[in-house]
Amino acid sequence: MAGSVDAMLARAKDVCKRNGLLILSVLSVIVGCLLGFFLRTRRLTEQEISYFQFPGELLMRMLKMLILPLVVSSLMSGLAALDAKTSSRLGIFTIAYYLWTTFVAVIVGIIMVSIIHPGGAAQKENTEHSGKPVMSSADALLDLIRNMFPSNLVEATFKQYRTKNVPVVKSGKTALSESITHRILIYGIQDENGSHIQNFALDITPSPDVIYKSEPGTSDGMNVLGIVIFSATMGIMLGRMGTSGVPVVSFCQCLNESVMKIVAVSVWYFPFGIVFLIAGKILEMDDPTSIGKKLGFYAITVVCGLVVHGLFILPIMYLFITKKNPIVFIRGVLQALLIALATSSSSATLPITFKCLLENNHIDRRIARFVLPVGATINMDGTALYEAVAAIFIAQVNNYELDFGQIITIRQRDSTSHWWTL
């Protein structure tokens, strides 16, 4: 009896030792949720909330710091180690898989929103964004192509190209580059106690017609797509250069290994940072009860679609293709899934995903170095599912019935729209 107890304790100790970081990550998510809802009862000020979020902010900055060296080094070293035929086959299979899973995600979203019908329980309301210009699909697609070929690599590390709609005011036959307002000012009107002088303005300008003109602009954030394209091209060229490209390839391999060692050291801070990151997000909510009443069924629809796609369809595809147990694979990347849940960022989760796949699931380094950076950039199954649900949800809120042809049109647009809006 004593021997069996000792064996169980030894087994439990071994499990905790091998999965200690994973257990801490799971507990940190739970503690963060509980702490966030508890602190909401304390009515913290915005300044206090910003101070409370500081450890979580450090976590996000730490993850984003590693994205650039990790993407560049992994793509260059990974593709340089593959011959041209292998890299082309790998690229074709990767893109085909990403397109297929995106297509399936959109189908799942349409099925879930048609079954649950969240728009029937939602409330239609006018938001402050109504009436503002919306970027056309053509501009979004052109921006995507422009970002694939950045004009300045240094600028691409912190900015990306984005077309902006600038208002141009027209009044009568004259087009004005800026709004000109003529006013008559009336002074000397006192309030009730006779001590305060108020100034009033009477606008006599006829209401102008406002149109929007597309102009080139930028937005903050790393142009990951452009960096991926450049790094992949450099890696292929280095592989074709033979021995003359070995020094650069060796440098990229050393850089990649050093970044992974930094990830291995800093990963122990993640459970602590996740607590404050999740709790801070909960504290930022204006009114969870009100949001739940208005968009509760919509959120449930999206979450159910993500669960079906991520925990059923993709594991079944993994089982069918590899003939291996998908539960073992999911357990190996569970920490990356928790980080993705806390950060809501594919790029920020990239360093942890590398660590999980290489150390836990023992994926070939050459495959991981190519597939992961590309997938974190263009493979957005959750975004595609969300956009399909959102489009039909808006139609349901406005009591607009969509026929089969219109739903198919939504499916075709949403299956590629997340590529256009990176």
C-alpha positions in Angstrom: 0.0 0.0 0.0 2.8 2.4 1.0 4.6 1.4 -2.2 1.6 2.3 -4.4 1.2 5.7 -2.6 4.9 6.5 -3.2 4.6 5.5 -6.8 1.6 7.8 -7.3 3.4 10.7 -5.5 6.4 10.1 -7.7 4.3 10.1 -10.8 2.5 13.3 -9.7 5.8 14.9 -9.0 7.1 13.9 -12.4 4.0 15.3 -14.1 4.3 18.6 -12.3 8.0 18.8 -13.1 7.4 18.2 -16.8 4.3 20.3 -17.1 4.9 22.9 -14.4 4.9 25.9 -16.7 1.7 24.7 -18.4 0.0 24.2 -15.0 1.0 27.7 -13.9 -0.3 29.1 -17.2 -3.7 27.5 -16.7 -3.9 28.7 -13.1 -2.8 32.2 -14.1 -5.8 32.5 -16.6 -8.2 31.4 -13.9 -6.7 33.8 -11.3 -6.7 36.6 -13.8 -10.4 36.2 -14.5 -11.3 36.0 -10.8 -9.0 39.0 -9.9 -10.4 41.1 -12.7 -14.1 40.6 -11.7 -13.2 41.1 -8.0 -11.4 44.4 -8.7 -14.4 45.7 -10.7 -16.3 46.0 -7.4 -13.5 48.3 -6.1 -14.3 51.0 -8.7 -10.6 51.7 -9.6 -9.8 54.9 -11.4 -8.3 54.9 -14.9 -4.9 55.8 -13.6 -5.0 52.9 -11.1 -6.1 50.5 -13.8 -3.2 51.6 -16.0 -0.7 51.0 -13.1 -2.3 47.6 -12.4 -1.9 46.6 -16.1 1.8 47.4 -16.1 3.1 43.8 -15.7 0.7 42.6 -18.5 2.0 45.5 -20.7 5.6 44.2 -20.1 4.5 40.7 -21.2 3.1 42.1 -24.5 6.2 44.3 -25.1 8.4 41.3 -24.4 6.6 39.1 -26.9 6.5 41.8 -29.6 10.2 42.4 -29.1 11.0 38.9 -30.2 8.8 38.9 -33.3 11.2 40.6 -35.8 14.4 38.7 -35.1 12.5 35.4 -34.8 10.7 35.8 -38.2 13.7 37.0 -40.1 16.1 34.4 -38.7 13.7 31.5 -38.9 12.6 32.1 -42.5 16.1 32.8 -43.8 17.8 29.8 -42.1 14.8 27.5 -42.7 14.4 28.1 -46.4 18.2 28.2 -47.0 18.4 24.7 -45.7 15.8 23.4 -48.2 16.5 22.8 -51.9 14.4 24.7 -54.5 12.1 21.7 -55.2 11.4 21.0 -51.6 10.7 24.6 -50.7 8.3 25.0 -53.6 6.4 21.9 -52.7 6.3 23.0 -49.0 5.0 26.4 -50.1 2.3 25.0 -52.2 1.1 22.5 -49.6 1.2 25.3 -46.9 -0.8 27.8 -48.9 -3.3 25.1 -50.0 -3.8 24.0 -46.4 -4.3 27.6 -45.2 -6.9 28.3 -47.9 -8.8 25.1 -47.2 -8.9 25.7 -43.4 -10.0 29.3 -44.0 -12.8 28.0 -46.3 -13.9 25.5 -43.7 -13.9 28.2 -40.9 -16.2 30.4 -43.0 -18.6 27.5 -43.6 -18.6 26.7 -39.8 -19.4 30.3 -39.0 -22.3 30.5 -41.5 -23.8 27.3 -40.1 -23.5 28.4 -36.5 -25.0 31.9 -37.1 -27.8 30.3 -39.1 -28.6 27.9 -36.3 -28.3 30.2 -33.3 -29.7 33.3 -35.1 -28.1 35.8 -32.7 -29.4 38.8 -34.5 -32.9 38.2 -33.3 -32.0 38.9 -29.7 -29.6 41.8 -30.3 -30.6 45.5 -30.2 -30.0 47.8 -33.1 -28.4 51.0 -32.2 -26.5 53.8 -33.9 -22.8 54.1 -33.1 -20.5 57.0 -33.3 -18.8 55.3 -36.3 -21.9 55.5 -38.4 -21.5 57.8 -41.4 -17.7 57.5 -41.5 -16.0 56.4 -44.7 -15.3 52.7 -45.1 -12.3 51.5 -47.1 -13.3 49.7 -50.3 -12.3 46.1 -51.0 -10.2 47.4 -53.9 -8.2 49.7 -51.7 -7.8 46.9 -49.1 -6.5 44.5 -51.7 -4.1 47.1 -53.2 -2.8 47.9 -49.6 -2.2 44.2 -49.1 -0.1 44.0 -52.3 1.8 47.2 -51.4 2.6 45.8 -47.9 4.0 42.7 -49.5 6.7 44.9 -51.1 7.7 47.6 -48.6 9.6 50.5 -50.0 11.7 50.8 -46.8 12.5 47.8 -44.7 13.4 49.9 -41.7 10.1 51.6 -41.8 8.3 48.2 -42.2 9.5 47.2 -38.8 7.2 49.7 -37.1 4.7 51.0 -39.8 2.6 49.6 -42.6 1.0 51.2 -45.6 -2.7 52.0 -45.3 -4.9 54.0 -47.6 -6.7 56.8 -45.8 -10.0 58.5 -46.9 -9.6 62.3 -46.6 -12.8 64.4 -46.6 -13.1 67.0 -49.4 -15.8 69.6 -49.0 -17.8 70.8 -52.0 -20.2 73.7 -51.9 -22.1 74.6 -55.0 -19.7 74.5 -58.0 -16.6 75.2 -55.9 -14.6 72.4 -54.5 -12.8 73.3 -51.3 -9.8 71.5 -50.0 -10.8 72.2 -46.5 -14.0 73.3 -44.7 -14.4 77.1 -44.6 -17.0 78.4 -42.2 -18.3 81.9 -42.0 -19.6 82.9 -38.6 -21.2 86.0 -37.0 -20.1 86.3 -33.4 -22.5 87.9 -30.9 -20.9 89.1 -27.6 -22.2 90.6 -24.4 -24.9 88.1 -23.4 -24.8 87.5 -19.6 -26.0 84.5 -17.7 -28.6 84.6 -14.9 -26.3 86.0 -12.2 -25.0 88.7 -14.5 -21.3 87.7 -14.0 -20.4 85.6 -16.9 -20.1 86.7 -20.5 -21.0 84.0 -23.1 -20.0 84.0 -26.7 -22.3 82.7 -29.3 -21.7 81.8 -32.9 -24.2 81.7 -35.7 -23.1 79.7 -38.7 -24.5 81.1 -42.0 -22.5 78.8 -44.3 -24.7 76.6 -46.5 -24.3 72.9 -45.7 -21.6 71.6 -48.0 -21.5 68.2 -49.8 -18.7 66.1 -48.3 -16.9 63.5 -50.4 -13.9 61.4 -49.6 -10.7 61.0 -51.5 -8.2 58.2 -51.1 -4.7 59.2 -50.2 -1.6 57.2 -49.3 -0.9 56.9 -45.6 0.6 54.7 -42.9 -0.6 53.1 -39.7 1.4 52.0 -36.6 2.3 48.4 -36.3 4.9 46.1 -37.8 4.4 45.2 -41.5 4.9 41.5 -40.8 3.7 40.4 -44.3 6.4 42.5 -46.0 9.1 41.2 -43.7 8.0 37.6 -44.3 8.1 38.1 -48.1 11.5 39.7 -48.0 13.0 37.1 -45.5 11.5 34.2 -47.5 13.0 35.5 -50.7 16.4 36.0 -49.1 16.3 32.5 -47.6 15.6 31.0 -51.0 18.4 33.0 -52.7 20.9 32.1 -49.9 20.1 28.5 -50.4 20.8 28.8 -54.2 24.1 30.6 -53.6 25.7 27.5 -52.1 28.9 28.0 -50.1 29.0 31.7 -50.7 25.8 32.2 -48.7 26.9 30.0 -45.7 28.2 32.9 -43.5 24.8 34.6 -43.7 22.9 31.4 -43.1 25.1 30.5 -40.1 24.5 34.0 -38.7 20.7 33.5 -39.1 20.9 30.1 -37.4 22.9 31.5 -34.5 20.4 34.4 -34.2 17.5 32.0 -34.2 19.0 29.8 -31.5 19.8 32.8 -29.3 16.2 34.1 -29.7 14.9 30.7 -28.7 17.1 30.7 -25.6 15.7 34.1 -24.7 12.2 32.7 -25.1 13.1 29.7 -22.8 14.3 32.1 -20.1 11.5 34.7 -20.3 8.8 32.1 -20.6 8.7 31.8 -16.8 7.5 35.4 -16.6 4.5 34.6 -18.7 2.2 33.1 -16.0 2.7 36.2 -13.8 2.1 38.6 -16.7 -1.0 36.8 -17.9 -2.7 37.4 -14.6 -2.5 41.1 -14.9 -3.1 41.1 -18.7 -6.4 39.2 -18.4 -7.5 41.1 -15.2 -6.7 44.4 -16.9 -8.8 43.5 -19.9 -11.7 42.8 -17.6 -11.3 46.1 -15.8 -11.3 48.0 -19.1 -14.9 46.8 -19.9 -17.5 49.5 -19.5 -20.4 47.3 -18.5 -20.1 43.5 -19.1 -23.8 43.1 -18.2 -25.0 45.6 -20.8 -22.6 44.2 -23.5 -23.8 40.7 -22.7 -27.5 41.7 -23.2 -26.8 43.3 -26.5 -24.2 41.0 -28.0 -24.3 37.9 -25.8 -25.7 35.5 -28.4 -23.4 37.0 -31.0 -20.4 36.2 -28.7 -21.7 32.8 -28.0 -22.1 32.1 -31.7 -18.5 33.1 -32.4 -17.1 31.1 -29.5 -19.1 28.0 -30.5 -17.8 28.3 -34.0 -14.2 28.6 -32.8 -14.7 25.6 -30.5 -16.1 23.5 -33.3 -13.4 24.5 -35.7 -10.4 24.4 -33.3 -11.3 21.4 -31.2 -13.2 19.1 -33.6 -12.6 19.9 -37.3 -8.8 20.6 -37.2 -8.0 17.7 -34.9 -10.0 15.4 -37.2 -8.0 16.7 -40.1 -4.8 16.1 -38.2 -5.9 12.5 -37.3 -6.8 11.8 -41.0 -3.6 13.2 -42.4 -1.0 12.0 -39.9 -2.8 9.0 -38.3 -1.6 10.3 -34.9 -3.5 11.2 -31.7 -4.5 14.9 -31.9 -4.9 15.1 -28.1 -1.2 14.6 -27.7 -0.4 17.4 -30.2 -2.9 19.8 -28.6 -1.4 19.1 -25.1 2.0 20.0 -26.5 0.8 23.4 -27.8 -1.6 24.2 -25.0 0.6 26.8 -23.5 0.7 28.7 -26.9 -3.1 28.4 -27.0 -3.4 30.0 -23.5 -1.0 32.8 -24.6 -3.1 33.4 -27.7 -6.2 33.6 -25.5 -4.7 36.2 -23.3 -3.0 38.3 -26.0 -5.4 37.9 -28.9 -2.4 38.2 -31.2 -1.0 35.5 -33.6 2.3 37.4 -34.0 2.7 37.9 -30.2 2.2 34.2 -29.7 4.7 33.2 -32.3 7.7 32.8 -30.0 5.8 30.5 -27.6 4.4 28.5 -30.6 8.0 27.9 -31.8 9.0 26.7 -28.4 6.0 24.3 -28.0 6.4 22.8 -31.5 10.1 22.3 -31.3 10.4 21.1 -27.7 7.1 19.4 -27.0 5.9 18.1 -30.3 9.4 17.7 -31.9 8.5 19.2 -35.3 11.3 19.5 -37.9 13.0 22.8 -37.4 13.1 23.5 -41.2 9.3 23.0 -41.5 8.5 25.1 -38.4 10.8 27.9 -39.5 8.8 28.4 -42.7 5.2 27.4 -41.8 4.9 29.3 -38.5 5.9 32.9 -39.6 3.7 32.5 -42.8 0.8 31.1 -40.8 0.9 33.8 -38.2 0.7 36.4 -41.0 -1.9 35.0 -43.4 -3.7 32.1 -41.8 -6.5 33.7 -39.8 -9.2 31.1 -39.5 -10.8 32.8 -36.5 -10.9 36.1 -38.3 -12.6 34.5 -41.3 -15.1 32.8 -39.1 -15.8 36.0 -37.2 -16.3 38.0 -40.3 -18.8 35.5 -41.8 -20.8 35.6 -38.5 -20.6 39.4 -38.3 -21.9 39.9 -41.8 -25.0 37.7 -41.3 -25.5 39.0 -37.8 -25.8 42.5 -39.1 -28.3 41.4 -41.6 -30.3 39.6 -38.9 -30.3 42.7 -36.7 -31.7 44.8 -39.5 -34.4 42.2 -40.3 -32.9 41.5 -43.7 -33.3 37.9 -44.9 -30.5 36.6 -46.9 -31.1 33.9 -49.6 -28.8 31.1 -50.4 -27.0 33.1 -53.2 -26.3 36.0 -50.9 -24.9 33.7 -48.2 -22.6 32.1 -50.8 -21.5 35.6 -51.8 -20.7 36.4 -48.2 -18.7 33.1 -47.9 -16.7 33.9 -51.0 -15.9 37.5 -49.8 -15.1 36.5 -46.2 -12.9 33.6 -47.2 -10.4 36.1 -48.7 -11.2 39.3 -46.8 -8.9 38.5 -43.9 -6.0 38.3 -46.5 -6.9 41.8 -47.7 -7.1 43.5 -44.3 -3.8 42.3 -42.7 
